[in-house]
Amino acid sequence: MYFRSDVEIRTYITKIGNSSFTVGHEAWQEGELKVKGQAVLVYYDFKLQKSIPLPDSIREILKTHMFPSMDVSTSDAENDTDSPCSV
């Protein structure tokens, strides 16, 4: 990564489970994938002190951000097979 050079961050959902979902992240700079990562987020009830199923309303919103349905507008992602944003 280079200082004073634009960085494009791509974020998308890679998996939706019963009570959790996985978010993927990519950092691109000058047409190259520089960093990839992921995070698992759990729907948690603090009163019950346990995970609980994702509500259908949240599940439907998350589905719209699954990476296969992403509108990939740059040719870089189309040519990079390491990126889940590839088509």
C-alpha positions as a LaTeX table, in Angstrom:
\begin{tabular}{lrrr}
\hline
Residue & $x$ (\AA) & $y$ (\AA) & $z$ (\AA) \\
\hline
Met1 & 0.00 & 0.00 & 0.00 \\
Tyr2 & 1.28 & 3.41 & $-0.93$ \\
Phe3 & 0.78 & 6.63 & 1.00 \\
Arg4 & $-1.18$ & 9.30 & $-0.89$ \\
Ser5 & $-2.51$ & 6.79 & $-3.41$ \\
Asp6 & $-6.25$ & 6.04 & $-3.55$ \\
Val7 & $-7.46$ & 2.82 & $-1.95$ \\
Glu8 & $-10.72$ & 1.13 & $-2.98$ \\
Ile9 & $-12.39$ & $-0.92$ & $-0.25$ \\
Arg10 & $-14.84$ & $-3.64$ & $-1.29$ \\
Thr11 & $-17.11$ & $-5.22$ & 1.30 \\
Tyr12 & $-19.58$ & $-8.05$ & 0.69 \\
Ile13 & $-21.35$ & $-10.94$ & 2.40 \\
Thr14 & $-19.83$ & $-14.38$ & 1.75 \\
Lys15 & $-21.99$ & $-16.58$ & 3.97 \\
Ile16 & $-25.26$ & $-16.37$ & 5.88 \\
Gly17 & $-25.72$ & $-18.90$ & 8.65 \\
Asn18 & $-28.46$ & $-19.50$ & 11.19 \\
Ser19 & $-27.25$ & $-16.95$ & 13.74 \\
Ser20 & $-24.21$ & $-15.43$ & 12.03 \\
Phe21 & $-22.92$ & $-14.09$ & 8.75 \\
Thr22 & $-19.48$ & $-13.63$ & 7.22 \\
Val23 & $-18.34$ & $-10.33$ & 5.76 \\
Gly24 & $-15.48$ & $-10.24$ & 3.26 \\
His25 & $-13.28$ & $-7.20$ & 2.74 \\
Glu26 & $-10.73$ & $-6.31$ & 0.07 \\
Ala27 & $-8.41$ & $-3.34$ & $-0.32$ \\
Trp28 & $-7.38$ & $-2.51$ & $-3.90$ \\
Gln29 & $-4.78$ & 0.02 & $-4.94$ \\
Glu30 & $-3.59$ & 0.86 & $-8.43$ \\
Gly31 & $-5.56$ & $-2.06$ & $-9.87$ \\
Glu32 & $-4.05$ & $-4.67$ & $-7.54$ \\
Leu33 & $-5.62$ & $-6.58$ & $-4.69$ \\
Lys34 & $-3.44$ & $-5.63$ & $-1.71$ \\
Val35 & $-5.30$ & $-7.00$ & 1.32 \\
Lys36 & $-8.12$ & $-9.49$ & 1.93 \\
Gly37 & $-9.88$ & $-10.33$ & 5.14 \\
Gln38 & $-13.10$ & $-11.57$ & 6.63 \\
Ala39 & $-15.08$ & $-11.27$ & 9.83 \\
Val40 & $-17.82$ & $-13.44$ & 11.27 \\
Leu41 & $-20.58$ & $-11.43$ & 12.95 \\
Val42 & $-22.93$ & $-13.18$ & 15.36 \\
Tyr43 & $-26.48$ & $-12.08$ & 16.14 \\
Tyr44 & $-26.35$ & $-12.10$ & 19.93 \\
Asp45 & $-28.88$ & $-11.57$ & 22.70 \\
Phe46 & $-27.06$ & $-9.96$ & 25.61 \\
Lys47 & $-29.93$ & $-10.60$ & 28.04 \\
Leu48 & $-29.94$ & $-14.33$ & 27.26 \\
Gln49 & $-26.14$ & $-14.36$ & 26.86 \\
Lys50 & $-26.29$ & $-16.49$ & 23.70 \\
Ser51 & $-26.54$ & $-16.27$ & 19.95 \\
Ile52 & $-30.01$ & $-16.29$ & 18.44 \\
Pro53 & $-31.29$ & $-16.88$ & 14.88 \\
Leu54 & $-31.05$ & $-14.00$ & 12.44 \\
Pro55 & $-34.48$ & $-12.44$ & 11.85 \\
Asp56 & $-35.84$ & $-12.97$ & 8.34 \\
Ser57 & $-35.86$ & $-9.21$ & 7.75 \\
Ile58 & $-32.10$ & $-9.01$ & 8.35 \\
Arg59 & $-31.45$ & $-12.21$ & 6.38 \\
Glu60 & $-33.23$ & $-10.75$ & 3.34 \\
Ile61 & $-31.16$ & $-7.56$ & 3.48 \\
Leu62 & $-27.93$ & $-9.56$ & 3.80 \\
Lys63 & $-28.86$ & $-11.69$ & 0.76 \\
Thr64 & $-28.86$ & $-8.58$ & $-1.41$ \\
His65 & $-25.17$ & $-8.09$ & $-0.59$ \\
Met66 & $-23.93$ & $-11.62$ & $-1.32$ \\
Phe67 & $-20.92$ & $-11.36$ & $-3.62$ \\
Pro68 & $-22.32$ & $-13.32$ & $-6.61$ \\
Ser69 & $-24.96$ & $-10.62$ & $-7.10$ \\
Met70 & $-22.54$ & $-7.69$ & $-6.77$ \\
Asp71 & $-22.35$ & $-5.20$ & $-9.61$ \\
Val72 & $-18.65$ & $-5.34$ & $-10.39$ \\
Ser73 & $-17.86$ & $-2.27$ & $-12.42$ \\
Thr74 & $-14.08$ & $-2.53$ & $-12.75$ \\
Ser75 & $-12.17$ & $-4.77$ & $-15.10$ \\
Asp76 & $-9.63$ & $-5.47$ & $-12.32$ \\
Ala77 & $-12.12$ & $-7.61$ & $-10.44$ \\
Glu78 & $-13.11$ & $-9.42$ & $-13.61$ \\
Asn79 & $-9.50$ & $-10.47$ & $-14.18$ \\
Asp80 & $-8.64$ & $-11.37$ & $-10.58$ \\
Thr81 & $-9.65$ & $-14.94$ & $-9.77$ \\
Asp82 & $-8.58$ & $-14.50$ & $-6.12$ \\
Ser83 & $-11.30$ & $-11.93$ & $-5.55$ \\
Pro84 & $-14.82$ & $-13.04$ & $-4.65$ \\
Cys85 & $-15.87$ & $-10.01$ & $-6.66$ \\
Ser86 & $-14.71$ & $-11.82$ & $-9.80$ \\
Val87 & $-17.39$ & $-12.65$ & $-12.32$ \\
\hline
\end{tabular}
